[in-house]
Amino acid sequence: MGLTSRSLEYVMIAFAVGCAGLTLWLWPRFAGRGVRAWLGRLAALAVTQCALVAALALAVNTTFQFYGTWGELLGEGEETPAALTPVRGGAAGPAGVPGGLVRPAPPQGLDRVRGLPSGPPGGVGKVESVRILGRRSQVANPAYVYLPPQYFQRQYARQRFPVIVAISGYPGGSFLLAQHLRLPQTAGGLIRAGVAQPAVIVMVRPTIAPPRDTECVDVPGGPQAETFFARDLPEALRQHYRIGHDPSAWGVLGYSSGATCALQLTLRHPRVYSAAAALSPDYRVVNDPTTGDLFGRGPEGERRKREHDLLWRLRHLPQPQVSVLVASSRRGESDYGPTRDFLAAVRPPLSAQSIILDRGGHNFRTWRRELPTALRWMNGQLTFPQDVVRGR
């Protein structure tokens, strides 16, 4: 049974309930004062507590999809085959090319997301579950891809589309973007209402080596997360979907750790992403128990650490010609002060806007309030590609 399967969750709940009942039934037998009685009581309590904790952990993981497989839970990252080569020469349709860099995947929780498009794709759009293979980073990352209705309509058959890369917080994944942030549902509503242009939305997690929090950083001698997001992901998507090739058609959006990634990627790679919408970001990437050493030792490690401090970058390096949107709250968010410092440090050609709520926490309720405004802002930043797919 898979780690996120309901069957495993129900079996574990039944086992925990059985352990609790068996403990109650056997407890009178452990009423003595001898060593055997003490050991019996300790064993009964330990087994029951472990079963209850395991059942609770499985239920939480099934709901929030922190870890999608047993391998992820045990830290066994899936790697791309060494013989992998890129697909040449074209933008494939959603079905893709066998052996390409974007491959169909099992639902990965998508079948439990409420409110997704249901019906003919040309009328309501579609959300696909895929795995994206990194040619340089040598990883395979799960993702959902939202394709708007226009993607399937005859009059758009040769049209390329803007693309928004949406990055979740840590340790969650694409499931949280769809189920709790309700990103594809919100985007679809804005497109139907005519207040947003159709765009392809790619939903991914920030780490490429779970359970380690890689913070979209290339770790010396370790996971190459920045390479994946700045080079591998765009390459794979361009080969598989009808999306724009110019940075003006590419934006990145995220919440929490994903928001930090969005700002880092846009400010560090303006020739890949031209816009970032960051909901509750941090403005520095730092080492902690979940990240390990991200930067390495010595002067080179200190340099890399400084360059991932966005306030330092704005004050000491040329500011790129990109657009950013940052969101925070005066009360309830710890990043309100750093957000004000970040906005005060912005200089042309960088442009910045903000969403500042009077009150809001570091949670999905706040981010869902900010999301429609962030998507409409992103819509105004991205250029609908003018080039078309040849030979169609």
Backbone torsions as a table, in degrees:
resi	resn	phi	psi	omega
1	MET	NA	138.3	-179.9
2	GLY	-69.9	157.3	-177.6
3	LEU	-59.9	-34.2	-176.3
4	THR	-101.4	10.7	-178.0
5	SER	-74.7	143.5	176.8
6	ARG	-65.3	-31.7	-179.5
7	SER	-60.4	-45.7	178.7
8	LEU	-63.5	-40.6	178.9
9	GLU	-60.3	-45.9	-178.4
10	TYR	-67.4	-39.0	177.5
11	VAL	-62.2	-42.4	-178.8
12	MET	-68.1	-37.8	176.8
13	ILE	-63.7	-44.2	179.1
14	ALA	-62.6	-39.0	178.6
15	PHE	-64.7	-41.1	179.7
16	ALA	-65.4	-42.6	177.9
17	VAL	-63.8	-40.5	178.0
18	GLY	-62.6	-41.1	178.3
19	CYS	-62.9	-41.9	179.3
20	ALA	-63.7	-44.2	178.9
21	GLY	-64.3	-40.9	-179.8
22	LEU	-66.3	-36.6	177.5
23	THR	-62.4	-44.6	178.5
24	LEU	-62.3	-38.5	-177.8
25	TRP	-70.8	-37.7	-177.0
26	LEU	-86.6	-13.0	-172.8
27	TRP	-55.3	-42.1	179.0
28	PRO	-58.9	-28.9	-179.7
29	ARG	-71.7	-18.6	-179.9
30	PHE	-101.5	25.9	-174.0
31	ALA	-83.0	-8.9	-177.9
32	GLY	-73.2	-178.0	-179.0
33	ARG	-109.0	2.6	-177.8
34	GLY	-77.6	174.3	-179.0
35	VAL	-62.1	-42.0	-178.6
36	ARG	-62.1	-38.8	179.6
37	ALA	-66.6	-43.7	178.4
38	TRP	-62.6	-46.0	179.3
39	LEU	-63.5	-37.1	178.1
40	GLY	-63.1	-44.8	178.9
41	ARG	-63.9	-43.8	-179.9
42	LEU	-62.9	-42.9	-179.2
43	ALA	-65.1	-42.3	-179.9
44	ALA	-63.3	-44.3	178.9
45	LEU	-64.4	-43.1	-177.3
46	ALA	-64.1	-46.6	-179.1
47	VAL	-64.0	-43.1	-179.3
48	THR	-64.5	-44.5	179.9
49	GLN	-63.2	-43.6	179.5
50	CYS	-62.7	-41.2	179.5
51	ALA	-64.4	-42.1	179.7
52	LEU	-65.7	-43.8	179.0
53	VAL	-64.0	-42.3	179.2
54	ALA	-63.2	-41.6	178.7
55	ALA	-64.2	-42.3	178.5
56	LEU	-64.4	-43.7	-179.7
57	ALA	-62.8	-41.3	178.2
58	LEU	-64.4	-41.2	179.8
59	ALA	-63.9	-42.4	178.9
60	VAL	-65.7	-43.2	-179.2
61	ASN	-66.7	-37.1	178.2
62	THR	-65.3	-35.0	-179.8
63	THR	-75.3	-41.8	-172.6
64	PHE	-105.6	-8.1	174.9
65	GLN	56.6	44.6	176.6
66	PHE	-64.4	-42.4	176.9
67	TYR	-127.1	127.4	-174.1
68	GLY	-88.9	-25.1	-177.1
69	THR	-139.0	166.6	175.1
70	TRP	-62.3	-37.1	179.4
71	GLY	-60.5	-42.2	178.4
72	GLU	-63.3	-42.8	-179.1
73	LEU	-61.9	-37.1	-177.9
74	LEU	-89.6	2.8	178.1
75	GLY	78.5	20.8	179.2
76	GLU	-97.6	85.0	-177.5
77	GLY	-65.9	138.6	176.1
78	GLU	-79.2	133.6	-178.7
79	GLU	-112.4	151.0	176.7
80	THR	-70.8	141.5	176.7
81	PRO	-56.5	143.8	-175.7
82	ALA	-64.3	-25.8	-176.4
83	ALA	-84.9	5.1	-176.7
84	LEU	-60.9	133.8	175.9
85	THR	-131.4	150.7	-178.1
86	PRO	-70.6	154.4	174.8
87	VAL	-81.8	133.6	-176.4
88	ARG	-97.5	146.8	158.0
89	GLY	81.8	24.9	170.1
90	GLY	167.4	162.7	176.0
91	ALA	-94.6	114.9	178.7
92	ALA	-84.0	165.2	174.4
93	GLY	-78.4	-174.6	-176.4
94	PRO	-58.4	-28.8	-178.8
95	ALA	-70.1	-25.0	174.9
96	GLY	74.2	-173.9	179.8
97	VAL	-113.8	129.0	177.5
98	PRO	-53.3	132.8	-179.3
99	GLY	84.2	5.6	-179.5
100	GLY	-77.9	-172.3	-176.0
101	LEU	-88.5	-11.3	172.5
102	VAL	-120.3	120.8	-174.0
103	ARG	-125.4	143.8	176.5
104	PRO	-58.1	147.3	-177.8
105	ALA	-135.3	162.7	171.4
106	PRO	-58.1	170.5	-174.0
107	PRO	-55.8	-31.1	-179.5
108	GLN	53.0	38.2	-179.3
109	GLY	90.1	-8.5	-177.2
110	LEU	-60.8	-30.6	-178.9
111	ASP	-70.6	-9.6	178.4
112	ARG	-105.7	3.1	-179.7
113	VAL	-83.1	130.9	-178.6
114	ARG	-89.6	144.9	171.4
115	GLY	84.7	12.5	178.5
116	LEU	-76.2	161.0	179.8
117	PRO	-55.7	135.7	179.0
118	SER	-135.8	110.9	-177.5
119	GLY	140.8	-169.6	179.7
120	PRO	-59.7	129.1	-178.9
121	PRO	-55.9	-34.0	179.8
122	GLY	-66.9	-15.4	179.1
123	GLY	-103.9	-31.3	-173.3
124	VAL	-127.5	-9.6	-176.0
125	GLY	89.6	-172.0	-174.3
126	LYS	-158.0	147.5	171.9
127	VAL	-118.7	123.7	179.8
128	GLU	-104.4	148.1	171.3
129	SER	-103.1	123.6	-174.3
130	VAL	-138.6	171.3	167.6
131	ARG	-122.7	133.3	-177.6
132	ILE	-107.0	122.8	-176.2
133	LEU	-95.4	130.8	179.7
134	GLY	-95.4	114.0	-176.9
135	ARG	-67.2	-38.0	-178.1
136	ARG	-90.7	-43.6	-177.8
137	SER	-77.4	-16.2	176.5
138	GLN	59.3	48.5	176.3
139	VAL	-134.2	164.2	172.7
140	ALA	-123.5	117.6	-174.2
141	ASN	-113.3	131.9	177.8
142	PRO	-72.8	152.6	-179.5
143	ALA	-159.0	158.3	164.4
144	TYR	-110.0	147.2	177.6
145	VAL	-128.7	119.5	175.6
146	TYR	-91.0	125.0	176.4
147	LEU	-113.4	121.6	-176.3
148	PRO	-69.7	163.3	-179.4
149	PRO	-55.2	-37.4	-176.9
150	GLN	-61.4	-26.5	-179.6
151	TYR	-58.3	-28.4	-175.3
152	PHE	-103.8	-1.9	-175.9
153	GLN	-86.9	144.9	-172.1
154	ARG	-58.6	-40.2	-176.8
155	GLN	-67.9	-14.5	178.2
156	TYR	-108.0	16.0	-170.9
157	ALA	-60.3	-29.2	-179.7
158	ARG	-106.6	3.9	-174.2
159	GLN	-84.7	136.0	169.1
160	ARG	-88.6	157.8	-174.4
161	PHE	-124.1	153.0	169.3
162	PRO	-63.3	158.1	-179.3
163	VAL	-133.7	136.4	175.0
164	ILE	-116.3	120.1	173.6
165	VAL	-90.0	117.7	-178.3
166	ALA	-107.2	127.5	-173.9
167	ILE	-118.1	128.3	-178.9
168	SER	-78.0	175.0	170.9
169	GLY	-78.9	176.0	177.5
170	TYR	-101.4	135.6	7.8
171	PRO	-100.1	18.7	-177.5
172	GLY	-72.4	-178.6	-177.8
173	GLY	-141.4	-156.3	-176.0
174	SER	-62.0	-28.6	178.9
175	PHE	-58.2	-41.5	-178.4
176	LEU	-67.8	-35.5	177.3
177	LEU	-63.1	-35.9	-177.5
178	ALA	-85.9	-44.2	-172.9
179	GLN	-83.2	-44.2	-171.8
180	HIS	-102.8	-38.7	172.9
181	LEU	-78.3	-25.8	179.1
182	ARG	59.6	45.6	-176.8
183	LEU	-66.8	-52.9	-179.2
184	PRO	-65.6	-32.7	178.7
185	GLN	-66.9	-42.6	-179.8
186	THR	-68.2	-44.6	178.9
187	ALA	-61.8	-42.5	178.6
188	GLY	-60.7	-39.9	177.8
189	GLY	-64.3	-40.7	178.8
190	LEU	-66.7	-37.9	178.3
191	ILE	-66.7	-43.7	178.9
192	ARG	-63.5	-34.2	-179.6
193	ALA	-77.7	-7.8	179.0
194	GLY	78.4	14.9	-179.9
195	VAL	-101.9	1.1	176.6
196	ALA	-144.4	141.8	177.3
197	GLN	-75.7	153.2	177.8
198	PRO	-64.1	137.8	179.5
199	ALA	-145.6	150.6	172.4
200	VAL	-84.5	131.0	-178.5
201	ILE	-118.5	123.0	-178.2
202	VAL	-109.0	118.7	-174.0
203	MET	-105.3	119.3	-175.6
204	VAL	-138.0	169.0	175.5
205	ARG	-97.5	160.4	-176.1
206	PRO	-78.7	-21.9	-178.1
207	THR	-97.2	143.9	175.0
208	ILE	-109.4	1.1	-177.6
209	ALA	-139.6	60.8	-177.9
210	PRO	-60.9	147.5	7.8
211	PRO	-87.3	8.3	-179.7
212	ARG	-72.8	137.5	176.7
213	ASP	-87.9	102.3	-174.4
214	THR	-88.8	-9.0	171.8
215	GLU	53.4	29.8	179.6
216	CYS	57.2	35.1	-178.5
217	VAL	-114.9	142.5	169.1
218	ASP	-79.0	109.5	-177.4
219	VAL	-85.4	125.7	178.1
220	PRO	-55.9	120.7	-179.1
221	GLY	72.5	10.5	-176.5
222	GLY	-135.7	-154.7	-177.0
223	PRO	-61.2	137.5	-178.2
224	GLN	-101.7	71.4	-174.1
225	ALA	-70.5	-41.2	179.5
226	GLU	-63.3	-40.6	176.6
227	THR	-61.0	-40.2	179.2
228	PHE	-60.8	-48.7	-174.7
229	PHE	-77.0	-30.6	-175.7
230	ALA	-91.7	-21.6	-175.9
231	ARG	-128.7	-52.9	-174.5
232	ASP	-68.0	-47.3	-177.7
233	LEU	-61.1	-50.9	177.5
234	PRO	-59.3	-40.4	179.2
235	GLU	-60.6	-48.1	-178.0
236	ALA	-62.7	-44.0	-177.9
237	LEU	-66.9	-40.6	-179.7
238	ARG	-63.9	-32.7	-179.8
239	GLN	-76.8	-20.3	-172.0
240	HIS	-106.8	-35.2	-175.2
241	TYR	-116.8	158.9	176.2
242	ARG	-83.9	83.6	-177.9
243	ILE	-129.7	161.3	-177.8
244	GLY	-64.7	150.9	177.7
245	HIS	-99.2	-19.9	-177.0
246	ASP	-84.6	144.7	178.7
247	PRO	-55.6	-26.7	-179.2
248	SER	-63.8	-15.0	178.7
249	ALA	-99.1	4.0	-173.4
250	TRP	-118.7	128.2	174.1
251	GLY	-133.5	162.9	179.3
252	VAL	-135.1	136.2	-175.9
253	LEU	-130.8	144.5	177.9
254	GLY	-162.3	166.5	173.6
255	TYR	-124.8	148.2	179.0
256	SER	55.1	-123.0	179.4
257	SER	-59.8	-34.5	176.7
258	GLY	-65.3	-31.5	176.1
259	ALA	-69.2	-39.9	175.3
260	THR	-59.6	-44.6	177.0
261	CYS	-60.0	-42.2	-177.5
262	ALA	-59.0	-45.9	179.2
263	LEU	-67.4	-44.6	-179.6
264	GLN	-59.0	-46.8	-176.2
265	LEU	-66.0	-40.4	-177.1
266	THR	-72.3	-42.1	-179.5
267	LEU	-73.9	-29.2	-178.9
268	ARG	-90.6	-21.0	-176.1
269	HIS	-135.2	63.8	-177.4
270	PRO	-67.2	-14.2	176.3
271	ARG	-86.2	1.0	176.0
272	VAL	-112.4	-50.2	-178.2
273	TYR	-118.9	131.9	-178.5
274	SER	-102.3	-9.1	-177.2
275	ALA	-150.3	145.5	177.7
276	ALA	-136.5	133.3	172.1
277	ALA	-115.4	116.6	-171.6
278	ALA	-119.2	114.0	179.4
279	LEU	-99.6	111.0	-179.8
280	SER	61.6	55.7	-179.7
281	PRO	-83.5	163.5	159.8
282	ASP	-97.1	152.6	-177.1
283	TYR	-105.9	3.4	173.7
284	ARG	-135.6	148.0	171.1
285	VAL	-103.3	122.7	-176.9
286	VAL	-128.3	158.4	176.1
287	ASN	-77.2	140.9	172.4
288	ASP	-150.7	179.3	-176.3
289	PRO	-59.3	-26.1	-179.1
290	THR	-84.0	-21.5	-177.1
291	THR	-95.3	-30.1	-167.8
292	GLY	67.9	-161.4	-179.5
293	ASP	-82.9	108.3	-177.4
294	LEU	-86.3	-22.2	-166.9
295	PHE	-115.2	-18.0	-177.0
296	GLY	89.5	177.5	-174.0
297	ARG	-102.1	170.8	172.6
298	GLY	75.8	-171.6	-177.8
299	PRO	-58.2	-37.9	-179.6
300	GLU	-66.0	-39.5	176.4
301	GLY	-64.6	-39.8	177.4
302	GLU	-65.0	-38.6	177.8
303	ARG	-63.5	-45.6	180.0
304	ARG	-62.5	-39.5	179.4
305	LYS	-64.3	-43.6	177.9
306	ARG	-59.8	-42.8	-175.2
307	GLU	-70.4	-14.2	173.5
308	HIS	-96.5	7.7	170.8
309	ASP	-94.9	107.5	-170.9
310	LEU	-67.2	-33.5	177.0
311	LEU	-65.3	-39.5	176.5
312	TRP	-63.5	-42.4	-179.6
313	ARG	-60.2	-45.7	-177.7
314	LEU	-64.7	-31.3	-176.3
315	ARG	-87.7	-19.7	-172.6
316	HIS	-123.9	-13.1	-178.3
317	LEU	-121.4	156.6	175.8
318	PRO	-59.2	138.8	-178.9
319	GLN	-87.5	132.9	-175.0
320	PRO	-77.0	162.5	179.4
321	GLN	-88.4	76.3	177.6
322	VAL	-135.4	173.5	179.4
323	SER	-121.0	138.3	178.4
324	VAL	-132.4	148.4	173.6
325	LEU	-125.5	126.9	178.0
326	VAL	-119.5	144.8	-177.3
327	ALA	-128.1	136.7	177.7
328	SER	-154.9	-175.7	179.7
329	SER	-136.0	141.3	179.9
330	ARG	-63.5	-37.7	178.5
331	ARG	-124.7	130.0	177.4
332	GLY	106.1	-12.4	178.8
333	GLU	-120.6	130.1	-178.4
334	SER	-76.3	-13.2	-176.1
335	ASP	-95.2	11.8	-177.6
336	TYR	-63.1	-45.6	178.8
337	GLY	-62.2	-51.3	176.1
338	PRO	-59.6	-31.1	177.4
339	THR	-64.6	-42.8	177.1
340	ARG	-63.5	-40.0	178.1
341	ASP	-64.0	-40.7	179.5
342	PHE	-62.5	-48.7	-178.7
343	LEU	-63.2	-35.9	179.9
344	ALA	-68.5	-23.6	-177.4
345	ALA	-89.0	-6.2	-177.0
346	VAL	-71.7	134.5	176.7
347	ARG	-135.8	152.6	175.8
348	PRO	-59.1	146.7	10.8
349	PRO	-86.5	-1.5	174.7
350	LEU	-66.5	136.2	175.3
351	SER	-121.5	145.1	-175.9
352	ALA	-141.9	145.0	171.5
353	GLN	-133.5	168.8	-175.0
354	SER	-141.7	155.9	167.1
355	ILE	-117.6	112.7	-180.0
356	ILE	-119.0	109.4	177.1
357	LEU	-84.2	152.2	176.5
358	ASP	-68.0	-38.6	-179.5
359	ARG	-146.8	137.4	177.8
360	GLY	178.8	146.0	-178.9
361	GLY	-101.8	-180.0	178.5
362	HIS	-86.5	72.4	-172.7
363	ASN	-154.9	170.4	-175.9
364	PHE	-67.7	-29.0	177.7
365	ARG	-60.2	-42.8	177.6
366	THR	-69.0	-45.8	-176.6
367	TRP	-65.9	-33.1	176.1
368	ARG	-66.5	-31.2	175.6
369	ARG	-66.9	-36.3	-175.7
370	GLU	-83.4	-23.0	-170.5
371	LEU	-60.8	-48.4	-179.0
372	PRO	-57.9	-40.8	177.8
373	THR	-64.9	-41.1	179.5
374	ALA	-63.9	-40.2	179.8
375	LEU	-68.4	-39.9	177.5
376	ARG	-65.4	-38.5	176.4
377	TRP	-63.0	-46.5	179.3
378	MET	-59.5	-38.4	177.9
379	ASN	-57.8	-36.9	179.6
380	GLY	-77.0	-14.1	-178.7
381	GLN	-94.2	-33.7	-174.0
382	LEU	-86.6	138.6	179.5
383	THR	-92.0	130.5	175.4
384	PHE	-69.1	120.7	-173.1
385	PRO	-56.8	139.0	179.4
386	GLN	-92.3	-22.0	179.2
387	ASP	-76.8	155.9	-177.9
388	VAL	-121.9	163.9	176.8
389	VAL	-76.5	129.0	-177.0
390	ARG	-81.0	153.1	172.7
391	GLY	76.4	22.9	178.7
392	ARG	-122.7	NA	NA
